[in-house]
């Protein structure tokens, strides 16, 4: 789907809260987050939006549905990185959080500013990094950050599947970065504005590369306890946004693990 058509689709679904509040800022718990300016690559890659799948993953991290305590995690195409940054603030945070997005000056500047703005909220013992990464490129700089260069216990993909022309590159990065252990997990969330056939195509390609998927339950109620506000968000709106999402948990197949 062309980016212009995609943006039109999400606005028809009331996805774009900036129509009501154009500050481009939200608060989630202790965090104050912004999106990149609507220009250049940030606009093309839609890093200038707060998308529902990122909020869903953040709520699941808050509730412990996605367990992060002491683990290493990386987010690809992070945008404003709501789930990654929230994980870093938990009382029992990940040991390492790596936030990545396309190596564009405006996108990375916004991410760096968000990290600096919220640095005081990062829990003790959590190492958090932010850097540029283009899917499908050499993952060595990212593996170098992980313990023993073994990859990450958690890989987050929030609302990336609509870039169907980039599925191959995204999958190459995912399978290279997800640690080859029985407990490693990738969490993938997509908006329902992304065609089901597009999501299925990515999931099936990942299965051919050794991943096994479990689809998450759909919920219509926001169940997080931390306050969320800004960009037109309230508890009713957050519940509505959850109904716009699908999400999956991926793990390595037994065949892959036996081959190690």
N, C-alpha and C positions, 0 to 999 in steps of 0.2 A: 504494500500500500504506500502511495506517495505520502510524504510528510504532510503536505497541505491537506490531503483527504483525511489523514489520521487526526490532525488537529481539529478539523471540522467535526469529525465523529465524536471526539471527546467533549467538545463544547456542546453538541446536541445532547449529550448525556450528562450535562452539568458537571463535567469533570474539572473544568477550568475555573477554580474559585477566584481567580484574579479578576473576573468580571465584576465581582462584588467588592473586592478589596485588592487594589493594585499595588499594595506594599511589597508583594513578593516575599513575605516573611511569615513564618509560623513559629509557634512555641510548642514544644512537646516535652513535658516534664521540665527538667532544668535547662533544656536546650532552646536556643533561639537560632533558627535556620533561615537561610535565604536561597533563592534560586538565581542562576546566572541571568544576565540581561538578555532581552529578546533581540539578539543580533548574531550574525555570523553563524559559526558552528553550533553555538548554544541553541539557536533557534532551529537549525536543521536537525540536530540530534535531540531536540526537545529537552535540553538540560535547563530550560527556562520555565519548567512546570513542576508542580507538586502532584505526582500521580498516585492514585489509590493503592496500587500494589506495594509501593514502598511503605505507605502507612500501615497496610495489613501486615507486612513482615515485621515492622517495628512493634506493632501491638502484640504479635506472636512472640517476639523476643521479650517484651515486657512481661508477658504472662508465663513465660517459661515453656511454651509450646515448642519454641526453638531454643534448646539449651545451649548456653554459651560459656558457662563457668569454666575458666582455665583453658579454654580452647584457643586455637588460632583461626582467624577468619579473614576473608578477603571479599570485597564487593567489587564487581565489574560494572562499568557504566553507571556509577553511583549517583549521578545527578547531584542532589543536595544531601545524599547519604543519610537519610533519616534512620534506617535500621542500624547501620554501622555505628553512627555516633551515639544512638541511644544505648546500644550494647555496651559501649565503653563507659557509660555512666552508672551501670547497675552496681549494686552492692557486691555482687560476685561476678565481675566482668570477665571477658575473654583475656587471655594473657597477651594476645597480639591482635590488633585490628589494622588491616591495610585497606585504605579507600582508594579506588582508582577510577579514572574516567579518561575520556579522549584527551590527548595532549594538546589542548587548545588553551591559549592564554586566559581568555575570559572564564572558561569553565573551571580551570584549575585555580585561578585567582579567587573565585567564589568559594570553592572548596577549602582552600587554605584559610580564607577569612573566617569561614564557619568554624573550622578547627581551632583557630586562634581565639575566636570569640568565646568558644565553649570549653577551652582547655581546662579551666578551673573546675569544671563539672566531671572531668574524666577521673575515674576511680583509681585509687592507688594500686599499683601493680599491673596496670594495663598500658602496654606500649602501643601507641597509635601513630600511624603514618599515612601520608597522602601523596600520591604521585600519579603522573600521566601514564596511560597504557592504551595502546591501540590493539583491539582484539586480533588474534591470529599472529601477532608478532612474537619475537623471542621472549619467552617467559623467564629467562635466567635472572634478570634484575628483581623479579618478584619472588622467585624461588630463593634467591640469596638472602631475603629477609626472613624466610621461614626457618624454623629450627632444623638443622642438619640438611637444609635444602630439600626437605622431603615433601613439601607442599603444605596445604592448609586443611584443617579439620572441617572447616565450613567455607563454602563458596556461595555467595548470594548473587542472584540474578533477578533484579526487580524491573519488570516492564521492558524487557529487552527483546522479546520474541517477535515483536512487530517488525523489527529490522530483518525481514526474512532473507534478503540478499546477503546478509552477514552471518547466517546461521553456521556455515562451515567454519568461519573464523572464530566465532564465539565458542563453538563446541571444541575446537582445537585448544583454545585457552582453558576452557573448563576442565577437560580431561587431563591437561598437563598440570593444572594447579591443585586439583582435588587429591588430597593425600590417599595413597593406596592402603587403606586400613578398613576393617569392618565397621568402625564407628564414624568414618568420615561421611559427611552429608552435604549435598547441595540443595538449596531452597530456591525454587523458581516460582515467581508470581507474575501473572499477566492480567491485563484488563480484558474484559469481555468484548471490548471494542477491537481487540486483535482476533482475527478470524480463527475459528476452531481448527480449521485445516492447517493454518500456519503453526499453531501450537503443536498439533499432532505431528507435523512434519519434523519439528525440532526434537520432540520427545522420542520419536522413532529412530531418528539419526543417532541420538544419544544412546539408545538401547543397543544399536549396532556397534557402539563403541564401549559397551560393557556396563552401562548404567541401568539400574532397575528403578522404576518410579512408583510412588504411591500418591494418589491424588488426595488433597486435603479436603476436609469437610467445608461446606459453605455455611457462613453465618450471616445473619442479618442484623445483629446487634453489636455495638462497640462494647467490648468487655475489658478494655484497659482501665486502670485506675488513675494514671497520671493525667494531669490536665493537658488538653490540646486546644489551641486557639490560633486565630489568624487565617487569612485567605478564605473567609466564609465558613470556617470549620466550627461545628458544634457537635454534640453527641449524636443528634439525629442524622446530621450530614455524614458523620464518620461511619455510622451504621449503614447508610445508603451506599457509601463508597465501597464498603466491604462486599456488598452484594454485586458489585461490578467486577469482582476479581475471581480468578481461579488460581490455585497454587498447588505445587507438587514438591515432594521430597524425593531426592535421588540418592542412591547408594550404589556402591560397586557390587556387581553380581558375584556369586560364589565362584563362577568360572574364572573371573579376573583375579580374585583373591587366591585361588588355588594355584594360579600360574606364577605367583610372585616367588 
